Amino acid sequence: MTENVIDFESHKIKAGDHLVRGIAADGMIRTFAVSARDTVQTARNCHHTSPVVTAALGRLMMGAQMMGAMLKGEDELVTLTVHGDGPIGGLTVTANTHGEVKGFANHPNVWLDLNSRGKLDVGGAIGAGSLTVVRDMPGIEPYVSQVELASGEIGDDLASYFLMSDQIPTSVGVGVLVDRNLDVKQAGGFVLQLMPGHYEYLVDELEANLAEVNSVTSLMENGMGPTDMLEYLLRGMNYQELDVKPVRFHCGCNTERASRVMLALGADELQSMVDAGEAGEAHCHFCGRRHTFTPDQLRELLTNAR
């Protein structure tokens, strides 16, 4: 008799925000998918973003999480920066290999009408511009690559980056659904990459499968998680799941780092603040947290720095 064994830890991971990595077509297709509602909601809570900015920032953060899963080294980071001529101005997100991501928008309170399809107008909010990708690897110079934005819709822009910078044909889908009270209802995405040496017929099969997908959020509204999405998108291609890991919004700012920011103002500036009885403040762009230092704490910083 075969014993049914339940992996409770894996089941627990899949119940919350998580990322799935897999392969299909005997390794000719590399796959990633993520569910990140809580991750995007945390960013929305930190920055009080409007719906269109929530969608734009959420899409870029999920793209970064999946790109972080592609990194090899334990301490590597990937930073994605979008610069556009639209009202958002720009977006910056950073992710690591552990599924942790943080990010912010230059102008978080942009409001736009829905686009012609009745959707949040992310492309209009971002406009024309560029996507810069920085890969930080300990001990060596960061690798920097920049491409023009394909549409400002984030998914198209990331797919264009993979093709132009890495020469890897890639399909990227990322979506954020915001409900009437401005909270995040659904957030998820996928990356499908055709590896060097792939059979050409796989292109047609993938395109046929993807043609039946309206949006990532529609798949999630139908109850699909990352594993379900990959199995659906890669049906008929021998999809195999490799691993699952939790993901989250995480900013590593703390009092120690904020202290270094205050010291960077210089001893004369800090002494002037102490003499005037003024408090100092360091603001973290990534999580919105404000680290406040009383005059006595500033005096202590100066004393310890000497």
BANUNU-437639 format. One record per residue (C-alpha): chain; residue in three letters; z, x, y; residue number from 1. Coordinates in nm, 3 decimals, padded with zeros to 5 digits, always signed. Last residue first. Example, Ala and Ser with C-alpha at 12.3 -4.5 7.8 and 13.67 -1.06 7.14 Angstrom:
residues 2
{chain: A; resn: SER; c3: +00.714; c1: +01.367; c2: -00.106; resi: 2} .
{chain: A; resn: ALA; c3: +00.780; c1: +01.230; c2: -00.450; resi: 1} .
//
This chain:
residues 306
{chain: A; resn: ARG; c3: +01.705; c1: +03.524; c2: +06.155; resi: 306} .
{chain: A; resn: ALA; c3: +01.572; c1: +03.229; c2: +05.958; resi: 305} .
{chain: A; resn: ASN; c3: +01.916; c1: +03.111; c2: +05.850; resi: 304} .
{chain: A; resn: THR; c3: +02.035; c1: +03.084; c2: +06.210; resi: 303} .
{chain: A; resn: LEU; c3: +01.720; c1: +02.903; c2: +06.325; resi: 302} .
{chain: A; resn: LEU; c3: +01.743; c1: +02.649; c2: +06.042; resi: 301} .
{chain: A; resn: GLU; c3: +02.113; c1: +02.594; c2: +06.118; resi: 300} .
{chain: A; resn: ARG; c3: +02.033; c1: +02.525; c2: +06.484; resi: 299} .
{chain: A; resn: LEU; c3: +01.768; c1: +02.275; c2: +06.372; resi: 298} .
{chain: A; resn: GLN; c3: +02.029; c1: +02.104; c2: +06.152; resi: 297} .
{chain: A; resn: ASP; c3: +02.269; c1: +02.084; c2: +06.447; resi: 296} .
{chain: A; resn: PRO; c3: +01.994; c1: +01.940; c2: +06.668; resi: 295} .
{chain: A; resn: THR; c3: +01.930; c1: +01.672; c2: +06.403; resi: 294} .
{chain: A; resn: PHE; c3: +01.635; c1: +01.710; c2: +06.167; resi: 293} .
{chain: A; resn: THR; c3: +01.420; c1: +01.412; c2: +06.064; resi: 292} .
{chain: A; resn: HIS; c3: +01.179; c1: +01.410; c2: +05.767; resi: 291} .
{chain: A; resn: ARG; c3: +00.930; c1: +01.124; c2: +05.805; resi: 290} .
{chain: A; resn: ARG; c3: +00.758; c1: +00.991; c2: +05.493; resi: 289} .
{chain: A; resn: GLY; c3: +00.404; c1: +00.863; c2: +05.533; resi: 288} .
{chain: A; resn: CYS; c3: +00.305; c1: +00.959; c2: +05.180; resi: 287} .
{chain: A; resn: PHE; c3: +00.010; c1: +01.193; c2: +05.232; resi: 286} .
{chain: A; resn: HIS; c3: +00.035; c1: +01.246; c2: +05.607; resi: 285} .
{chain: A; resn: CYS; c3: +00.391; c1: +01.381; c2: +05.582; resi: 284} .
{chain: A; resn: HIS; c3: +00.566; c1: +01.366; c2: +05.920; resi: 283} .
{chain: A; resn: ALA; c3: +00.804; c1: +01.641; c2: +06.029; resi: 282} .
{chain: A; resn: GLU; c3: +01.062; c1: +01.541; c2: +06.290; resi: 281} .
{chain: A; resn: GLY; c3: +01.290; c1: +01.731; c2: +06.524; resi: 280} .
{chain: A; resn: ALA; c3: +01.592; c1: +01.596; c2: +06.709; resi: 279} .
{chain: A; resn: GLU; c3: +01.656; c1: +01.677; c2: +07.073; resi: 278} .
{chain: A; resn: GLY; c3: +01.985; c1: +01.804; c2: +07.217; resi: 277} .
{chain: A; resn: ALA; c3: +01.803; c1: +01.982; c2: +07.499; resi: 276} .
{chain: A; resn: ASP; c3: +01.937; c1: +02.323; c2: +07.394; resi: 275} .
{chain: A; resn: VAL; c3: +01.847; c1: +02.250; c2: +07.030; resi: 274} .
{chain: A; resn: MET; c3: +01.494; c1: +02.143; c2: +07.124; resi: 273} .
{chain: A; resn: SER; c3: +01.446; c1: +02.455; c2: +07.336; resi: 272} .
{chain: A; resn: GLN; c3: +01.574; c1: +02.668; c2: +07.048; resi: 271} .
{chain: A; resn: LEU; c3: +01.316; c1: +02.509; c2: +06.817; resi: 270} .
{chain: A; resn: GLU; c3: +01.033; c1: +02.588; c2: +07.059; resi: 269} .
{chain: A; resn: ASP; c3: +01.149; c1: +02.948; c2: +07.106; resi: 268} .
{chain: A; resn: ALA; c3: +01.194; c1: +03.008; c2: +06.732; resi: 267} .
{chain: A; resn: GLY; c3: +00.843; c1: +02.897; c2: +06.641; resi: 266} .
{chain: A; resn: LEU; c3: +00.686; c1: +02.563; c2: +06.551; resi: 265} .
{chain: A; resn: ALA; c3: +00.631; c1: +02.704; c2: +06.199; resi: 264} .
{chain: A; resn: LEU; c3: +01.006; c1: +02.671; c2: +06.148; resi: 263} .
{chain: A; resn: MET; c3: +00.968; c1: +02.292; c2: +06.159; resi: 262} .
{chain: A; resn: VAL; c3: +00.698; c1: +02.298; c2: +05.893; resi: 261} .
{chain: A; resn: ARG; c3: +00.912; c1: +02.526; c2: +05.675; resi: 260} .
{chain: A; resn: SER; c3: +01.197; c1: +02.275; c2: +05.704; resi: 259} .
{chain: A; resn: ALA; c3: +00.963; c1: +01.997; c2: +05.593; resi: 258} .
{chain: A; resn: ARG; c3: +00.894; c1: +02.193; c2: +05.277; resi: 257} .
{chain: A; resn: GLU; c3: +01.266; c1: +02.226; c2: +05.205; resi: 256} .
{chain: A; resn: THR; c3: +01.335; c1: +01.862; c2: +05.295; resi: 255} .
{chain: A; resn: ASN; c3: +01.080; c1: +01.732; c2: +05.046; resi: 254} .
{chain: A; resn: CYS; c3: +00.707; c1: +01.665; c2: +05.007; resi: 253} .
{chain: A; resn: GLY; c3: +00.585; c1: +01.655; c2: +04.648; resi: 252} .
{chain: A; resn: CYS; c3: +00.387; c1: +01.334; c2: +04.682; resi: 251} .
{chain: A; resn: HIS; c3: +00.324; c1: +01.125; c2: +04.372; resi: 250} .
{chain: A; resn: PHE; c3: +00.103; c1: +00.823; c2: +04.306; resi: 249} .
{chain: A; resn: ARG; c3: +00.092; c1: +00.773; c2: +03.931; resi: 248} .
{chain: A; resn: VAL; c3: -00.085; c1: +00.842; c2: +03.604; resi: 247} .
{chain: A; resn: PRO; c3: +00.031; c1: +00.813; c2: +03.242; resi: 246} .
{chain: A; resn: LYS; c3: -00.160; c1: +00.995; c2: +02.967; resi: 245} .
{chain: A; resn: VAL; c3: -00.395; c1: +00.895; c2: +02.686; resi: 244} .
{chain: A; resn: ASP; c3: -00.588; c1: +01.123; c2: +02.452; resi: 243} .
{chain: A; resn: LEU; c3: -00.906; c1: +01.177; c2: +02.253; resi: 242} .
{chain: A; resn: GLU; c3: -01.056; c1: +00.829; c2: +02.209; resi: 241} .
{chain: A; resn: GLN; c3: -01.377; c1: +00.822; c2: +02.007; resi: 240} .
{chain: A; resn: TYR; c3: -01.687; c1: +00.618; c2: +02.099; resi: 239} .
{chain: A; resn: ASN; c3: -01.955; c1: +00.603; c2: +01.828; resi: 238} .
{chain: A; resn: MET; c3: -02.247; c1: +00.514; c2: +02.056; resi: 237} .
{chain: A; resn: GLY; c3: -02.315; c1: +00.149; c2: +01.963; resi: 236} .
{chain: A; resn: ARG; c3: -02.076; c1: +00.025; c2: +02.229; resi: 235} .
{chain: A; resn: LEU; c3: -02.021; c1: +00.286; c2: +02.498; resi: 234} .
{chain: A; resn: LEU; c3: -01.954; c1: +00.057; c2: +02.794; resi: 233} .
{chain: A; resn: TYR; c3: -01.748; c1: -00.183; c2: +02.582; resi: 232} .
{chain: A; resn: GLU; c3: -01.541; c1: +00.083; c2: +02.404; resi: 231} .
{chain: A; resn: LEU; c3: -01.492; c1: +00.259; c2: +02.736; resi: 230} .
{chain: A; resn: MET; c3: -01.377; c1: -00.058; c2: +02.909; resi: 229} .
{chain: A; resn: ASP; c3: -01.142; c1: -00.156; c2: +02.627; resi: 228} .
{chain: A; resn: THR; c3: -00.977; c1: +00.187; c2: +02.635; resi: 227} .
{chain: A; resn: PRO; c3: -00.934; c1: +00.172; c2: +03.014; resi: 226} .
{chain: A; resn: GLY; c3: -00.787; c1: -00.181; c2: +03.012; resi: 225} .
{chain: A; resn: MET; c3: -00.987; c1: -00.501; c2: +02.979; resi: 224} .
{chain: A; resn: GLY; c3: -00.831; c1: -00.841; c2: +03.039; resi: 223} .
{chain: A; resn: ASN; c3: -01.126; c1: -01.031; c2: +03.186; resi: 222} .
{chain: A; resn: GLU; c3: -00.997; c1: -00.951; c2: +03.535; resi: 221} .
{chain: A; resn: MET; c3: -01.024; c1: -00.587; c2: +03.432; resi: 220} .
{chain: A; resn: LEU; c3: -01.393; c1: -00.622; c2: +03.352; resi: 219} .
{chain: A; resn: SER; c3: -01.446; c1: -00.803; c2: +03.683; resi: 218} .
{chain: A; resn: THR; c3: -01.257; c1: -00.523; c2: +03.857; resi: 217} .
{chain: A; resn: VAL; c3: -01.497; c1: -00.263; c2: +03.720; resi: 216} .
{chain: A; resn: SER; c3: -01.795; c1: -00.454; c2: +03.852; resi: 215} .
{chain: A; resn: ASN; c3: -02.090; c1: -00.668; c2: +03.736; resi: 214} .
{chain: A; resn: VAL; c3: -02.145; c1: -00.484; c2: +03.409; resi: 213} .
{chain: A; resn: GLU; c3: -02.446; c1: -00.589; c2: +03.198; resi: 212} .
{chain: A; resn: ALA; c3: -02.668; c1: -00.318; c2: +03.346; resi: 211} .
{chain: A; resn: LEU; c3: -02.414; c1: -00.060; c2: +03.230; resi: 210} .
{chain: A; resn: ASN; c3: -02.499; c1: -00.122; c2: +02.865; resi: 209} .
{chain: A; resn: ALA; c3: -02.875; c1: -00.096; c2: +02.922; resi: 208} .
{chain: A; resn: GLU; c3: -02.833; c1: +00.215; c2: +03.137; resi: 207} .
{chain: A; resn: LEU; c3: -02.624; c1: +00.378; c2: +02.867; resi: 206} .
{chain: A; resn: GLU; c3: -02.880; c1: +00.305; c2: +02.597; resi: 205} .
{chain: A; resn: ASP; c3: -03.168; c1: +00.429; c2: +02.813; resi: 204} .
{chain: A; resn: VAL; c3: -02.990; c1: +00.755; c2: +02.894; resi: 203} .
{chain: A; resn: LEU; c3: -02.889; c1: +00.799; c2: +02.530; resi: 202} .
{chain: A; resn: TYR; c3: -03.258; c1: +00.802; c2: +02.435; resi: 201} .
{chain: A; resn: GLU; c3: -03.287; c1: +01.141; c2: +02.607; resi: 200} .
{chain: A; resn: TYR; c3: -03.068; c1: +01.314; c2: +02.350; resi: 199} .
{chain: A; resn: HIS; c3: -02.798; c1: +01.524; c2: +02.511; resi: 198} .
{chain: A; resn: GLY; c3: -02.842; c1: +01.902; c2: +02.532; resi: 197} .
{chain: A; resn: PRO; c3: -02.616; c1: +01.944; c2: +02.838; resi: 196} .
{chain: A; resn: MET; c3: -02.351; c1: +01.669; c2: +02.857; resi: 195} .
{chain: A; resn: LEU; c3: -02.415; c1: +01.314; c2: +02.974; resi: 194} .
{chain: A; resn: GLN; c3: -02.110; c1: +01.207; c2: +03.175; resi: 193} .
{chain: A; resn: LEU; c3: -01.939; c1: +00.868; c2: +03.191; resi: 192} .
{chain: A; resn: VAL; c3: -01.664; c1: +00.824; c2: +03.452; resi: 191} .
{chain: A; resn: PHE; c3: -01.455; c1: +00.508; c2: +03.468; resi: 190} .
{chain: A; resn: GLY; c3: -01.247; c1: +00.308; c2: +03.711; resi: 189} .
{chain: A; resn: GLY; c3: -00.948; c1: +00.091; c2: +03.777; resi: 188} .
{chain: A; resn: ALA; c3: -00.756; c1: -00.114; c2: +04.029; resi: 187} .
{chain: A; resn: GLN; c3: -00.659; c1: -00.481; c2: +04.002; resi: 186} .
{chain: A; resn: LYS; c3: -00.440; c1: -00.717; c2: +04.206; resi: 185} .
{chain: A; resn: VAL; c3: -00.349; c1: -00.483; c2: +04.489; resi: 184} .
{chain: A; resn: ASP; c3: -00.148; c1: -00.656; c2: +04.760; resi: 183} .
{chain: A; resn: LEU; c3: -00.302; c1: -00.798; c2: +05.078; resi: 182} .
{chain: A; resn: ASN; c3: -00.135; c1: -01.143; c2: +05.040; resi: 181} .
{chain: A; resn: ARG; c3: -00.474; c1: -01.292; c2: +04.955; resi: 180} .
{chain: A; resn: ASP; c3: -00.542; c1: -01.050; c2: +04.669; resi: 179} .
{chain: A; resn: VAL; c3: -00.702; c1: -00.706; c2: +04.680; resi: 178} .
{chain: A; resn: LEU; c3: -00.934; c1: -00.597; c2: +04.398; resi: 177} .
{chain: A; resn: VAL; c3: -00.999; c1: -00.223; c2: +04.374; resi: 176} .
{chain: A; resn: GLY; c3: -01.298; c1: -00.074; c2: +04.194; resi: 175} .
{chain: A; resn: VAL; c3: -01.434; c1: +00.251; c2: +04.063; resi: 174} .
{chain: A; resn: GLY; c3: -01.747; c1: +00.302; c2: +03.853; resi: 173} .
{chain: A; resn: VAL; c3: -01.903; c1: +00.643; c2: +03.807; resi: 172} .
{chain: A; resn: SER; c3: -02.214; c1: +00.724; c2: +03.603; resi: 171} .
{chain: A; resn: THR; c3: -02.291; c1: +01.091; c2: +03.565; resi: 170} .
{chain: A; resn: PRO; c3: -02.589; c1: +01.319; c2: +03.505; resi: 169} .
{chain: A; resn: ILE; c3: -02.434; c1: +01.669; c2: +03.522; resi: 168} .
{chain: A; resn: GLN; c3: -02.602; c1: +01.926; c2: +03.748; resi: 167} .
{chain: A; resn: ASP; c3: -02.257; c1: +02.040; c2: +03.872; resi: 166} .
{chain: A; resn: SER; c3: -02.315; c1: +02.019; c2: +04.249; resi: 165} .
{chain: A; resn: MET; c3: -02.605; c1: +01.776; c2: +04.280; resi: 164} .
{chain: A; resn: LEU; c3: -02.543; c1: +01.559; c2: +03.974; resi: 163} .
{chain: A; resn: PHE; c3: -02.164; c1: +01.558; c2: +03.988; resi: 162} .
{chain: A; resn: TYR; c3: -02.166; c1: +01.500; c2: +04.365; resi: 161} .
{chain: A; resn: SER; c3: -02.414; c1: +01.212; c2: +04.340; resi: 160} .
{chain: A; resn: ALA; c3: -02.191; c1: +01.038; c2: +04.087; resi: 159} .
{chain: A; resn: LEU; c3: -01.895; c1: +01.088; c2: +04.322; resi: 158} .
{chain: A; resn: ASP; c3: -02.089; c1: +00.937; c2: +04.613; resi: 157} .
{chain: A; resn: ASP; c3: -02.211; c1: +00.640; c2: +04.410; resi: 156} .
{chain: A; resn: GLY; c3: -01.851; c1: +00.561; c2: +04.311; resi: 155} .
{chain: A; resn: ILE; c3: -01.722; c1: +00.620; c2: +04.665; resi: 154} .
{chain: A; resn: GLU; c3: -01.905; c1: +00.326; c2: +04.836; resi: 153} .
{chain: A; resn: GLY; c3: -02.001; c1: +00.553; c2: +05.126; resi: 152} .
{chain: A; resn: SER; c3: -02.364; c1: +00.526; c2: +05.016; resi: 151} .
{chain: A; resn: ALA; c3: -02.492; c1: +00.863; c2: +04.897; resi: 150} .
{chain: A; resn: LEU; c3: -02.253; c1: +01.072; c2: +05.102; resi: 149} .
{chain: A; resn: GLU; c3: -02.390; c1: +01.418; c2: +05.170; resi: 148} .
{chain: A; resn: VAL; c3: -02.265; c1: +01.693; c2: +04.944; resi: 147} .
{chain: A; resn: GLN; c3: -02.001; c1: +01.965; c2: +04.975; resi: 146} .
{chain: A; resn: SER; c3: -01.862; c1: +02.220; c2: +04.731; resi: 145} .
{chain: A; resn: VAL; c3: -01.559; c1: +02.446; c2: +04.758; resi: 144} .
{chain: A; resn: TYR; c3: -01.414; c1: +02.661; c2: +04.479; resi: 143} .
{chain: A; resn: PRO; c3: -01.074; c1: +02.795; c2: +04.584; resi: 142} .
{chain: A; resn: GLU; c3: -01.035; c1: +03.175; c2: +04.575; resi: 141} .
{chain: A; resn: ILE; c3: -00.853; c1: +03.307; c2: +04.271; resi: 140} .
{chain: A; resn: GLY; c3: -00.495; c1: +03.354; c2: +04.155; resi: 139} .
{chain: A; resn: PRO; c3: -00.408; c1: +02.992; c2: +04.087; resi: 138} .
{chain: A; resn: MET; c3: -00.711; c1: +02.758; c2: +04.075; resi: 137} .
{chain: A; resn: ASP; c3: -00.775; c1: +02.515; c2: +04.360; resi: 136} .
{chain: A; resn: ARG; c3: -01.087; c1: +02.301; c2: +04.330; resi: 135} .
{chain: A; resn: VAL; c3: -01.209; c1: +02.173; c2: +04.664; resi: 134} .
{chain: A; resn: VAL; c3: -01.457; c1: +01.883; c2: +04.682; resi: 133} .
{chain: A; resn: THR; c3: -01.613; c1: +01.784; c2: +05.014; resi: 132} .
{chain: A; resn: LEU; c3: -01.789; c1: +01.450; c2: +05.052; resi: 131} .
{chain: A; resn: SER; c3: -02.008; c1: +01.407; c2: +05.358; resi: 130} .
{chain: A; resn: GLY; c3: -02.115; c1: +01.161; c2: +05.626; resi: 129} .
{chain: A; resn: ALA; c3: -02.266; c1: +00.821; c2: +05.677; resi: 128} .
{chain: A; resn: GLY; c3: -02.042; c1: +00.516; c2: +05.710; resi: 127} .
{chain: A; resn: ILE; c3: -01.686; c1: +00.489; c2: +05.582; resi: 126} .
{chain: A; resn: ALA; c3: -01.602; c1: +00.132; c2: +05.684; resi: 125} .
{chain: A; resn: GLY; c3: -01.958; c1: +00.017; c2: +05.621; resi: 124} .
{chain: A; resn: GLY; c3: -01.956; c1: +00.160; c2: +05.268; resi: 123} .
{chain: A; resn: VAL; c3: -01.616; c1: +00.005; c2: +05.198; resi: 122} .
{chain: A; resn: ASP; c3: -01.732; c1: -00.342; c2: +05.304; resi: 121} .
{chain: A; resn: LEU; c3: -01.493; c1: -00.553; c2: +05.097; resi: 120} .
{chain: A; resn: LYS; c3: -01.712; c1: -00.793; c2: +04.900; resi: 119} .
{chain: A; resn: GLY; c3: -01.891; c1: -01.118; c2: +04.991; resi: 118} .
{chain: A; resn: ARG; c3: -02.225; c1: -00.979; c2: +04.881; resi: 117} .
{chain: A; resn: SER; c3: -02.348; c1: -00.949; c2: +05.243; resi: 116} .
{chain: A; resn: ASN; c3: -02.039; c1: -00.743; c2: +05.333; resi: 115} .
{chain: A; resn: LEU; c3: -01.697; c1: -00.885; c2: +05.415; resi: 114} .
{chain: A; resn: ASP; c3: -01.592; c1: -00.857; c2: +05.778; resi: 113} .
{chain: A; resn: LEU; c3: -01.411; c1: -00.541; c2: +05.879; resi: 112} .
{chain: A; resn: TRP; c3: -01.050; c1: -00.447; c2: +05.953; resi: 111} .
{chain: A; resn: VAL; c3: -00.940; c1: -00.084; c2: +05.995; resi: 110} .
{chain: A; resn: ASN; c3: -00.564; c1: -00.027; c2: +05.974; resi: 109} .
{chain: A; resn: PRO; c3: -00.548; c1: +00.302; c2: +05.781; resi: 108} .
{chain: A; resn: HIS; c3: -00.735; c1: +00.522; c2: +06.032; resi: 107} .
{chain: A; resn: ASN; c3: -00.740; c1: +00.882; c2: +05.904; resi: 106} .
{chain: A; resn: ALA; c3: -00.685; c1: +00.759; c2: +05.549; resi: 105} .
{chain: A; resn: PHE; c3: -00.426; c1: +00.909; c2: +05.315; resi: 104} .
{chain: A; resn: GLY; c3: -00.385; c1: +01.051; c2: +04.968; resi: 103} .
{chain: A; resn: LYS; c3: -00.166; c1: +01.139; c2: +04.674; resi: 102} .
{chain: A; resn: VAL; c3: -00.241; c1: +01.182; c2: +04.305; resi: 101} .
{chain: A; resn: GLU; c3: -00.053; c1: +01.262; c2: +03.985; resi: 100} .
{chain: A; resn: GLY; c3: -00.239; c1: +01.238; c2: +03.654; resi: 99} .
{chain: A; resn: HIS; c3: -00.091; c1: +01.562; c2: +03.519; resi: 98} .
{chain: A; resn: THR; c3: -00.394; c1: +01.782; c2: +03.585; resi: 97} .
{chain: A; resn: ASN; c3: -00.351; c1: +01.753; c2: +03.960; resi: 96} .
{chain: A; resn: ALA; c3: -00.481; c1: +01.520; c2: +04.229; resi: 95} .
{chain: A; resn: THR; c3: -00.536; c1: +01.547; c2: +04.605; resi: 94} .
{chain: A; resn: VAL; c3: -00.677; c1: +01.281; c2: +04.837; resi: 93} .
{chain: A; resn: THR; c3: -00.824; c1: +01.287; c2: +05.188; resi: 92} .
{chain: A; resn: LEU; c3: -01.008; c1: +01.002; c2: +05.360; resi: 91} .
{chain: A; resn: GLY; c3: -01.205; c1: +01.004; c2: +05.683; resi: 90} .
{chain: A; resn: GLY; c3: -01.307; c1: +00.827; c2: +06.002; resi: 89} .
{chain: A; resn: ILE; c3: -01.207; c1: +00.481; c2: +05.883; resi: 88} .
{chain: A; resn: PRO; c3: -01.425; c1: +00.333; c2: +06.162; resi: 87} .
{chain: A; resn: GLY; c3: -01.752; c1: +00.468; c2: +06.018; resi: 86} .
{chain: A; resn: ASP; c3: -01.899; c1: +00.809; c2: +06.105; resi: 85} .
{chain: A; resn: GLY; c3: -01.781; c1: +00.954; c2: +05.776; resi: 84} .
{chain: A; resn: HIS; c3: -01.581; c1: +01.247; c2: +05.641; resi: 83} .
{chain: A; resn: VAL; c3: -01.462; c1: +01.213; c2: +05.281; resi: 82} .
{chain: A; resn: THR; c3: -01.225; c1: +01.475; c2: +05.148; resi: 81} .
{chain: A; resn: LEU; c3: -01.155; c1: +01.525; c2: +04.778; resi: 80} .
{chain: A; resn: THR; c3: -00.891; c1: +01.775; c2: +04.668; resi: 79} .
{chain: A; resn: VAL; c3: -00.868; c1: +01.901; c2: +04.310; resi: 78} .
{chain: A; resn: LEU; c3: -00.566; c1: +02.091; c2: +04.184; resi: 77} .
{chain: A; resn: GLU; c3: -00.504; c1: +02.348; c2: +03.912; resi: 76} .
{chain: A; resn: ASP; c3: -00.153; c1: +02.430; c2: +03.794; resi: 75} .
{chain: A; resn: GLU; c3: -00.192; c1: +02.367; c2: +03.419; resi: 74} .
{chain: A; resn: GLY; c3: -00.544; c1: +02.506; c2: +03.403; resi: 73} .
{chain: A; resn: LYS; c3: -00.844; c1: +02.324; c2: +03.256; resi: 72} .
{chain: A; resn: LEU; c3: -00.942; c1: +02.058; c2: +03.508; resi: 71} .
{chain: A; resn: MET; c3: -01.135; c1: +01.753; c2: +03.382; resi: 70} .
{chain: A; resn: ALA; c3: -00.828; c1: +01.528; c2: +03.397; resi: 69} .
{chain: A; resn: GLY; c3: -00.805; c1: +01.608; c2: +03.769; resi: 68} .
{chain: A; resn: MET; c3: -01.156; c1: +01.466; c2: +03.806; resi: 67} .
{chain: A; resn: MET; c3: -01.028; c1: +01.139; c2: +03.660; resi: 66} .
{chain: A; resn: GLN; c3: -00.734; c1: +01.136; c2: +03.899; resi: 65} .
{chain: A; resn: ALA; c3: -00.963; c1: +01.227; c2: +04.190; resi: 64} .
{chain: A; resn: GLY; c3: -01.191; c1: +00.933; c2: +04.120; resi: 63} .
{chain: A; resn: MET; c3: -00.883; c1: +00.711; c2: +04.104; resi: 62} .
{chain: A; resn: MET; c3: -00.771; c1: +00.841; c2: +04.444; resi: 61} .
{chain: A; resn: LEU; c3: -01.118; c1: +00.788; c2: +04.594; resi: 60} .
{chain: A; resn: ARG; c3: -01.135; c1: +00.426; c2: +04.478; resi: 59} .
{chain: A; resn: GLY; c3: -00.783; c1: +00.354; c2: +04.601; resi: 58} .
{chain: A; resn: LEU; c3: -00.854; c1: +00.502; c2: +04.944; resi: 57} .
{chain: A; resn: ALA; c3: -01.164; c1: +00.287; c2: +04.990; resi: 56} .
{chain: A; resn: ALA; c3: -01.010; c1: -00.031; c2: +04.848; resi: 55} .
{chain: A; resn: THR; c3: -00.685; c1: +00.001; c2: +05.044; resi: 54} .
{chain: A; resn: VAL; c3: -00.894; c1: +00.082; c2: +05.351; resi: 53} .
{chain: A; resn: VAL; c3: -01.092; c1: -00.241; c2: +05.309; resi: 52} .
{chain: A; resn: PRO; c3: -00.774; c1: -00.443; c2: +05.253; resi: 51} .
{chain: A; resn: SER; c3: -00.586; c1: -00.298; c2: +05.554; resi: 50} .
{chain: A; resn: THR; c3: -00.351; c1: -00.011; c2: +05.480; resi: 49} .
{chain: A; resn: HIS; c3: +00.023; c1: -00.013; c2: +05.533; resi: 48} .
{chain: A; resn: HIS; c3: +00.034; c1: +00.366; c2: +05.467; resi: 47} .
{chain: A; resn: CYS; c3: +00.312; c1: +00.398; c2: +05.213; resi: 46} .
{chain: A; resn: ASN; c3: +00.285; c1: +00.044; c2: +05.074; resi: 45} .
{chain: A; resn: ARG; c3: -00.095; c1: +00.074; c2: +05.026; resi: 44} .
{chain: A; resn: ALA; c3: -00.047; c1: +00.412; c2: +04.858; resi: 43} .
{chain: A; resn: THR; c3: +00.210; c1: +00.257; c2: +04.625; resi: 42} .
{chain: A; resn: GLN; c3: -00.026; c1: -00.033; c2: +04.553; resi: 41} .
{chain: A; resn: VAL; c3: -00.301; c1: +00.216; c2: +04.461; resi: 40} .
{chain: A; resn: THR; c3: -00.081; c1: +00.386; c2: +04.202; resi: 39} .
{chain: A; resn: ASP; c3: +00.060; c1: +00.053; c2: +04.079; resi: 38} .
{chain: A; resn: ARG; c3: -00.290; c1: -00.080; c2: +04.010; resi: 37} .
{chain: A; resn: ALA; c3: -00.413; c1: +00.240; c2: +03.848; resi: 36} .
{chain: A; resn: SER; c3: -00.603; c1: +00.181; c2: +03.523; resi: 35} .
{chain: A; resn: VAL; c3: -00.820; c1: +00.480; c2: +03.442; resi: 34} .
{chain: A; resn: ALA; c3: -01.127; c1: +00.571; c2: +03.239; resi: 33} .
{chain: A; resn: PHE; c3: -01.277; c1: +00.902; c2: +03.133; resi: 32} .
{chain: A; resn: THR; c3: -01.574; c1: +00.984; c2: +02.912; resi: 31} .
{chain: A; resn: ARG; c3: -01.779; c1: +01.281; c2: +02.798; resi: 30} .
{chain: A; resn: ILE; c3: -02.111; c1: +01.192; c2: +02.632; resi: 29} .
{chain: A; resn: MET; c3: -02.295; c1: +01.430; c2: +02.397; resi: 28} .
{chain: A; resn: GLY; c3: -01.977; c1: +01.478; c2: +02.195; resi: 27} .
{chain: A; resn: ASP; c3: -02.101; c1: +01.310; c2: +01.878; resi: 26} .
{chain: A; resn: ALA; c3: -02.245; c1: +01.013; c2: +02.069; resi: 25} .
{chain: A; resn: ALA; c3: -01.915; c1: +00.942; c2: +02.240; resi: 24} .
{chain: A; resn: ILE; c3: -01.618; c1: +01.130; c2: +02.380; resi: 23} .
{chain: A; resn: GLY; c3: -01.274; c1: +01.036; c2: +02.509; resi: 22} .
{chain: A; resn: ARG; c3: -01.014; c1: +01.056; c2: +02.786; resi: 21} .
{chain: A; resn: VAL; c3: -00.790; c1: +00.766; c2: +02.882; resi: 20} .
{chain: A; resn: LEU; c3: -00.587; c1: +00.745; c2: +03.202; resi: 19} .
{chain: A; resn: HIS; c3: -00.278; c1: +00.536; c2: +03.257; resi: 18} .
{chain: A; resn: ASP; c3: -00.103; c1: +00.299; c2: +03.495; resi: 17} .
{chain: A; resn: GLY; c3: +00.134; c1: +00.087; c2: +03.287; resi: 16} .
{chain: A; resn: ALA; c3: +00.122; c1: -00.088; c2: +02.947; resi: 15} .
{chain: A; resn: LYS; c3: -00.094; c1: +00.188; c2: +02.801; resi: 14} .
{chain: A; resn: ILE; c3: +00.189; c1: +00.437; c2: +02.836; resi: 13} .
{chain: A; resn: LYS; c3: +00.433; c1: +00.212; c2: +02.648; resi: 12} .
{chain: A; resn: HIS; c3: +00.187; c1: +00.160; c2: +02.362; resi: 11} .
{chain: A; resn: SER; c3: +00.139; c1: +00.537; c2: +02.337; resi: 10} .
{chain: A; resn: GLU; c3: +00.516; c1: +00.583; c2: +02.316; resi: 9} .
{chain: A; resn: PHE; c3: +00.552; c1: +00.301; c2: +02.061; resi: 8} .
{chain: A; resn: ASP; c3: +00.300; c1: +00.449; c2: +01.819; resi: 7} .
{chain: A; resn: ILE; c3: +00.304; c1: +00.168; c2: +01.563; resi: 6} .
{chain: A; resn: VAL; c3: +00.272; c1: +00.268; c2: +01.196; resi: 5} .
{chain: A; resn: ASN; c3: +00.116; c1: +00.024; c2: +00.949; resi: 4} .
{chain: A; resn: GLU; c3: +00.195; c1: +00.141; c2: +00.595; resi: 3} .
{chain: A; resn: THR; c3: -00.091; c1: +00.131; c2: +00.347; resi: 2} .
{chain: A; resn: MET; c3: +00.000; c1: +00.000; c2: +00.000; resi: 1} .
//
